Amino acid sequence: MNERKAAAVLFDLDGTLADTAPDLGGALNQLRSESGLPALPDAVLRPHTSAGARGLIGAGFGIAPDDDRYPALVERFLAIYECALCVHTRLFDGMGEVLEQLEVAGLPWGVVTNKAARFTLPLMRGLDLDRRAGSIISGDSVAVPKPDPSGLRLAASELDVDPARCLYVGDDERDVQAARAAGMRSVAATFGYLGTGRHFRDWGADHIIDHPLELLGLL
């Protein structure tokens, strides 16, 4: 992997740039309430957040996308979330300083997420980041989402930076897989949700950070 000085930094959104679990979990619990079920604690839902609606519906109702009930549940879940997607969502502690330091250093940054644009763009506006990000790539900005590298390559192109000089920071194994396929250095963010699959140390990331500010030492 090329270890030249980074010229740009790309971030996953949910669980990496921002802690979106409170609002996603809130939407899931509202859906459970509408179904006559009690709320689930954040600790139960948080690890499933990176898997989006599929993961949360699975955690909240014990069903997979091939279940007949799934389409109606996911449609209602997304409608609830869309109405309140930046109520309790915040940047992770230290991430604001990281973005400021990148901008001071003249390093462009962007977001590559599997979240659909109908959620990504309003959320970035809600966080006052939409005009600061040099590139915002959503799951439906490309034909195939992560772990396919298309979104990462598109972001690098929009930033006019060689992928080999980009860092991609994420909290799920598919983020590391996408970075590797795109020829980028990968950074596993252990402060994120980390999913329910393999341990992050088995992902093969080029770097592992436990706090956003540690990213500055990798530039």
N, C-alpha and C positions, 0 to 999 in steps of 0.2 A: 504493500500500500504506500502511495506517495505521501511522505511526511513534510512536504514543503509548507511554508507558512500559509495559514488559512487566509483566503481572500473573501470568504463569505460564510455565513452560518445559516443553516436552515433548521427549523424546529417542527416537530410534530406539535399538534395543538392540545388535544385532551390529554392531561396527565404529564405534559412536558412544559409547554409554555404557560398554560393556565390550569388551575384546579377547577375543572368543570363538574366534578362529581356531585357537589351539593345540588346543583340544578338538575342534572340528569337523574340523580337519585330521587329528587323531589318529584320529578315527573313520573317516575316509575311508581313511587309510593302513592301518588294521586290516582294512578291507574289501578293499583291494587285496592285502594279505598273504594273506587267505583265498582270494583268486583266483589266488595264485601270482605276484603282481606286486610289484616293489620299491616302497619308500616314495617319495613325491614330496616335495621340499623345501617348506618353508613359503612361500618366495618365489613358488613356482609356484601354490600353492593359495590364498594369501591374497586375491588380487584377486577370486576367485570366491566368497568366503565370504558376501558380502552377498546373493547369489542363492540361498543356502541349499542344500538337498539337490540341487535341480535343477542349480545351478551347479557344485557339487562333484562330483556324479556325472558331469557332462559333462566336467569337467577331468580326473577320475581314470580315466574309462573311454571317453571320446570318443563318448558316446551322448546322444541327446536323449530326452525323455519319450515319444516315439512309438515308440521301439525296444522290441521284445518283451522284452528283458532288463531294461528299466528298472524295472518295478514291483517285482520281487524284490530288485533291488539297492537301491532306495531304502528298502524296508521293512527290510532288514537294516542299512543305514546308520543309519536312525533308531533302531533297537533298540540298536545299539552306542553311539550318542551318548547316548541316554537313560540309559544305565548309568554314564556318566562325563561329565556335561555341565558340571561346575564343579570340575574337577581343576586345570587350569592357567589357566582363565579369570580375568581380573582387570579391575578398572576401569582405564581409561586413566590414565596419569600426570596428576595434577592434577584428575581428575574428582571424586575424593572431596572435595577442597576446594571445588569448584564447588557440589556438593550441600549441603555444610555452610553455605556462604555464602548459598545460596538459602533454606535453612531459618532461618538467623539473621535474614534480611531479611523473613521471613514470606511468601515467595513459594512457592506450591505447585508441585510438579513431578510429572511422570508419564512413562510409557513407552508408546509406540505402536509395535508391531513386527508384522511378518508371520509371526514365529515362532509356532507353535501353542502353545496354553496348556499342553499337557502338558510342554513344555520351558521356556516362559517363566516359569511360576510357581515350579518347583523351582530354576531358575537365579537368580531374584530372591531366593529364600530363601537360597540358597547364598552370595550376595553380601551378605546381611543388609540388603537393601533393600526387601523386600516390605512391611514395616510403615511404611516411610518414604515410599514413593511414594503420592501422592494418587490416582493412577489407573494401572492396568496393563491395557492393551488389547492383546490378542494377535490374530494373523491370523484366528483362528476366533471372535473375539468379535463380529465383524461379518460381514455377508453377502458383502462384497467387500473384499479387502485393498488396501493401497497399490499403485498410486498413487491409488486411490479415496480420497476424503477422509473416508469414514464413520468410520473409527477415530479420526481426529484430532478430529472433531466430537464423538464420544462422550466422548473424554477431556476436552475442554473443558467439556462438560456436567457430567461427574462432578466436575470441579474448580470448577464454578460460575463460569467465567470466559468472557468474550466471546472467541471465536476471534481477533478482530482484535487482542486484547491478549496473544496467546500467541506465543511463539517455538517453532518446531519445528526441532530439530537432527538432521541425518542425513548419511550418507556415501554416498548413492546418489541418482541423478537422480530416481527415483520418490519420494523423500522431499520433494524440492523441488516436484515436481508435485503431490503430495498437499497440502502446505502451501499452495500457491497456490490450489488448488481449495477448500480449507477457509477461505480468507481469513486465513491466518496468515502472519507473517513467517518466512521460511525461512533457515536457517543451514547452509551446507555445511561439513562437518567433514573437512578434508583429511588429518587424522591417521588416518582410518578406511580402509576397503578400496577405496572409490571405484569398484568394479565394473570392467567391461571395455568399457563403452560410451563415450559422448562424454566429452571432458575436462570436469572439474568447472567450469571457467570458462565453459563453454557451457550450463550448466544453467539460468542465470537466477536464481540464489539472491540473496536480498536482502543476505546477508552471507556472507563466507567466513572461517573461522578455521583456523589451523594448530595450535592447542593449546587444550585445554579451558578454560584460565584466561582466554583471550581472550573467552570468552562473557560473562564478568562485565562487560566494558566495553560490552556491547550492551543491558544491562538498563535 
